[in-house]
């Protein structure tokens, strides 16, 4: 980011509870960007890029760790990690909505210059995350076997999955606190600090995995438990380092003195976070459930099609990243402008987000389709018959991410003012009755291609519904926040 990136003062004269104002610094130094003034498109791009980089790093880390496990421990160990990771994804997805609800509070509080309210919302989210994660860790430790049996984990992978899952559950509190801090920081307009510590965490994780799996140097050989312990250690060390950074830099969300009581959310604040968070968490579960249904339909088409779809999903993970990053940036930026009563900028923020997403996603789609054979060979091998099937899937369905990304941006704007139920309804309708309806109606004529056509057609339907809500809905009403009169 450029040195002249505008930033928002940490406190105002009308906010004595916020404490002394730290020196102004640039976003490059880890301070917040001013999301309520200045050029919208440029600011949105600069704010979204660190989030995009964080998403890419996280995905690459997961891929590299899978390579370590597969190469050193074999297919059974790789299957074990896959089963455990499904469980962890569901755990984090269930809390995701609460973190996003707190982010809305933080963003709007920062926008109106109420630093104390931002710290109160951040502290409440952290306290809730700590309670939630400790309960999950204890429950998961004792229920690991039952969970794996419910997933019908293959017998040859069961013992390995048990060891991996138990260690992973121990690390849940540190991991969930890290994610919550990163979300809160972005809501406050600081996307650089989360990126800084994501880089640190990923580097540690990648280095520690082979060391603890194989027992290199003075470390014992731990096998698959070493992979889980490497990830857990990297997350815990990164969390400690991020907390030290927050206080050393006097981050806007750091808590001191009486502010530490904010870690215990009050009833009104808890009601807001849970009331807005449950529908947002449910959105993640709807998307996950729809993905599982599609996997079942794909498996009916045979092993070659299943392999082709698996490779395609690996590439699609990267294609969807600009939409997710830009959507998160739009949500944070819109929330701050709503808090500052700069409604004149909210429409422009949404329009800029849509344009940026279409450009970035369009370029990625074009590159993927131009080099699809080489990209698919990385996962399937150059001589696999699944490559042509995967190329066929790509040609039909990859452009799905253009309307998908536009919908994500619109939903990000709705979410910025606490409108969370309409997006849940939209996703539920498009992912299940519409997508499955297209499949069942189209299958007699199209066969397996009905699966691939259901992706873009259902995405267009969700975009149409989101646009109607955005243009005609009452989401622009004033959002009542805890502790704010009116």
PyMOL commands that set and color helices and strands:
alter all, ss='L'
color gray80, all
select helices_A, chain A and resi 16-18+27-29+40-73+75-111+115-150+155-170+172-187+192-214+224-248+257-263+267-299+303-319+321-339+343-370+372-380+386-397+400-416+421-446+449-472
alter helices_A, ss='H'
color red, helices_A
deselect
rebuild
show_as cartoon
